[in-house]
Amino acid sequence: MTPAPAFFTRPALEVAPDLLGAVLTSTLPAGRVAVRVSEVEAYDGANDPGSHAFRGRSTRNAVMFGPPGHVYVYFSYGMHWCMNVVCGAEGTAAAVLLRAGEVIDGVDLAQQRRGQCVAERDLARGPARLAQALGVTGVLNGADLATGRLRLRLPATSADHVSTGPRVGLSRGAELPWRFWVSGSGFVSAYRAAAR
């Protein structure tokens, strides 16, 4: 089902586990790809040293301060696009990073984007891989998940077993157990602590 606007206006820590099992579909000129979300991370704006919005608003993170239910897309390490769902009250800059998922439709197109030698299990297992499989780039920054080329559909029921642990690759705020994943899923990214 398509989430009601109120779904996104809640705090990131409430929205994050409820996104597990949701299906995100991209419909772009090259075709359609759908991914079932299996792993996410919550970010709490000015209250979170790991958030892009911790030091305030900038050109890069402006979408995080906008209306909830849109996507914040950013370029990571000068190499990869990653994607967040904006949530919380407008102006709070809370978001949920989509870390991993399973491609359930458009596997051939996802494989073209990711490489023919990539195993299906690895097509969207990691935030950059997930964005690449869906064809997400900065052009989609700010897209509305209800009316845009990216559409989110919630599962009929919540994930039965959810695990939580530290976030991946952060030098600050990594110890917070704000990463959520479907327990036992084979479509979860490998945990890597930040390099010191």
C-alpha positions as CSV (number, residue, x, y, z in Angstrom):
1,M,0.0,0.0,0.0
2,T,1.1,3.6,-0.6
3,P,2.0,5.2,2.7
4,A,-0.1,8.1,4.0
5,P,1.7,11.4,4.4
6,A,1.6,10.9,8.2
7,F,3.8,7.8,7.9
8,F,6.8,10.0,7.0
9,T,6.2,12.8,9.6
10,R,7.2,10.5,12.4
11,P,10.8,10.4,13.9
12,A,13.4,8.6,11.9
13,L,13.8,5.9,14.5
14,E,10.1,5.0,14.1
15,V,10.0,5.2,10.3
16,A,13.3,3.2,9.8
17,P,12.1,-0.3,11.0
18,D,8.7,0.2,9.3
19,L,10.5,0.6,5.9
20,L,11.8,-3.0,6.1
21,G,9.9,-5.1,3.6
22,A,8.8,-2.0,1.7
23,V,9.1,-2.1,-2.1
24,L,10.8,0.9,-3.9
25,T,10.2,1.0,-7.6
26,S,12.0,3.2,-10.1
27,T,10.4,3.9,-13.5
28,L,12.9,5.6,-15.7
29,P,13.4,5.7,-19.5
30,A,15.5,2.6,-19.5
31,G,12.8,0.6,-17.7
32,R,11.4,-0.4,-14.3
33,V,13.3,-2.0,-11.4
34,A,11.8,-2.8,-8.0
35,V,13.7,-3.5,-4.8
36,R,12.4,-4.9,-1.5
37,V,14.2,-3.1,1.3
38,S,16.0,-5.3,3.8
39,E,18.3,-2.8,5.7
40,V,18.1,0.8,6.7
41,E,19.8,3.4,9.0
42,A,18.2,6.3,10.8
43,Y,19.7,9.8,11.0
44,D,18.4,12.4,13.4
45,G,19.4,15.8,11.9
46,A,20.9,18.3,14.3
47,N,20.7,15.8,17.2
48,D,23.0,13.3,15.4
49,P,26.7,13.8,14.8
50,G,26.5,11.2,12.0
51,S,23.9,13.1,10.0
52,H,24.7,15.3,7.0
53,A,22.5,17.9,8.7
54,F,24.3,18.0,12.1
55,R,26.0,21.3,11.3
56,G,22.9,22.9,9.7
57,R,21.5,23.5,6.3
58,S,23.6,23.6,3.1
59,T,23.2,23.3,-0.6
60,R,24.0,19.6,-0.4
61,N,21.5,18.7,2.3
62,A,18.7,21.2,1.6
63,V,16.2,18.4,0.7
64,M,16.6,16.9,4.2
65,F,14.9,20.1,5.6
66,G,12.1,19.9,3.1
67,P,8.8,18.0,3.2
68,P,8.9,14.4,4.4
69,G,8.2,11.6,2.0
70,H,10.8,12.8,-0.5
71,V,14.2,11.4,-1.3
72,Y,17.5,12.9,-0.4
73,V,20.1,11.7,-2.9
74,Y,23.8,12.5,-2.4
75,F,27.2,11.6,-3.9
76,S,29.4,9.6,-1.6
77,Y,33.2,9.5,-1.6
78,G,33.2,11.2,-5.0
79,M,32.1,7.8,-6.5
80,H,28.6,6.6,-5.7
81,W,25.0,7.9,-5.3
82,C,23.1,7.0,-2.1
83,M,19.5,7.6,-1.2
84,N,17.6,8.5,1.9
85,V,13.9,8.9,2.7
86,V,13.2,12.3,4.4
87,C,11.0,12.0,7.5
88,G,10.1,13.8,10.7
89,A,8.6,17.3,10.9
90,E,9.5,19.6,8.0
91,G,12.7,21.5,9.0
92,T,14.1,18.8,11.3
93,A,16.3,17.2,8.6
94,A,15.7,13.6,9.7
95,A,16.2,10.8,7.2
96,V,16.5,7.1,6.7
97,L,19.3,5.8,4.5
98,L,18.2,2.8,2.4
99,R,21.2,0.5,2.9
100,A,20.2,-2.7,1.1
101,G,17.5,-4.7,-0.6
102,E,16.5,-7.6,-2.9
103,V,15.8,-6.8,-6.6
104,I,12.3,-8.4,-7.2
105,D,11.5,-6.9,-10.6
106,G,13.7,-5.8,-13.5
107,V,16.6,-8.0,-12.6
108,D,18.0,-7.9,-16.1
109,L,18.1,-4.1,-16.1
110,A,19.6,-4.0,-12.6
111,Q,22.2,-6.4,-13.8
112,Q,23.0,-4.2,-16.8
113,R,23.5,-1.3,-14.5
114,R,25.6,-3.2,-11.9
115,G,27.5,-5.6,-14.2
116,Q,26.6,-9.0,-15.7
117,C,29.0,-10.8,-13.4
118,V,27.3,-9.5,-10.2
119,A,25.3,-12.2,-8.4
120,E,21.6,-11.4,-7.9
121,R,22.2,-11.4,-4.2
122,D,24.6,-8.5,-4.5
123,L,22.7,-6.4,-7.0
124,A,21.3,-4.1,-4.2
125,R,23.3,-5.2,-1.1
126,G,24.8,-1.9,0.0
127,P,23.5,1.7,-0.3
128,A,25.5,2.6,-3.4
129,R,24.6,-0.7,-5.1
130,L,20.9,-0.2,-4.3
131,A,20.9,3.2,-5.9
132,Q,22.8,2.0,-8.9
133,A,20.4,-1.0,-9.4
134,L,17.5,1.4,-9.3
135,G,19.2,3.9,-11.7
136,V,19.1,6.6,-9.0
137,T,21.4,9.7,-9.5
138,G,21.3,13.3,-8.3
139,V,18.7,14.0,-10.9
140,L,16.2,12.3,-8.5
141,N,17.2,14.4,-5.5
142,G,14.0,15.7,-4.0
143,A,11.7,13.3,-5.8
144,D,8.3,12.8,-4.2
145,L,7.8,9.1,-3.3
146,A,4.1,9.4,-3.9
147,T,4.1,11.0,-7.3
148,G,7.6,10.9,-8.7
149,R,9.6,8.4,-10.7
150,L,10.5,6.6,-7.5
151,R,7.5,5.1,-5.7
152,L,7.4,3.4,-2.3
153,R,4.9,0.7,-1.3
154,L,4.7,-0.5,2.2
155,P,4.3,-4.2,3.1
156,A,1.0,-5.5,4.2
157,T,2.5,-6.6,7.5
158,S,5.7,-5.5,9.4
159,A,8.8,-7.6,9.3
160,D,8.5,-10.4,11.8
161,H,12.1,-10.3,13.0
162,V,14.2,-7.1,13.0
163,S,17.7,-6.8,14.2
164,T,19.4,-3.6,15.2
165,G,23.0,-2.6,15.6
166,P,25.6,0.2,15.0
167,R,25.6,2.2,11.8
168,V,28.2,1.5,9.1
169,G,31.3,3.4,8.3
170,L,30.7,6.5,10.5
171,S,33.5,8.1,12.6
172,R,30.9,9.9,14.8
173,G,27.7,8.5,16.2
174,A,28.5,5.0,14.9
175,E,27.8,3.4,18.3
176,L,24.1,4.3,18.2
177,P,22.1,1.2,17.4
178,W,20.2,2.9,14.6
179,R,20.8,0.4,11.8
180,F,17.9,-2.0,11.3
181,W,17.7,-5.1,9.1
182,V,15.5,-8.1,8.5
183,S,17.0,-10.8,10.7
184,G,18.5,-13.7,8.7
185,S,18.1,-12.0,5.3
186,G,20.8,-12.8,2.8
187,F,20.3,-9.3,1.3
188,V,22.0,-7.3,4.0
189,S,25.3,-5.4,3.6
190,A,28.4,-6.5,5.4
191,Y,29.1,-4.5,8.6
192,R,32.2,-2.3,8.4
193,A,33.3,0.0,11.2
194,A,34.8,3.4,10.2
195,A,38.5,3.5,9.5
196,R,40.3,5.5,12.2
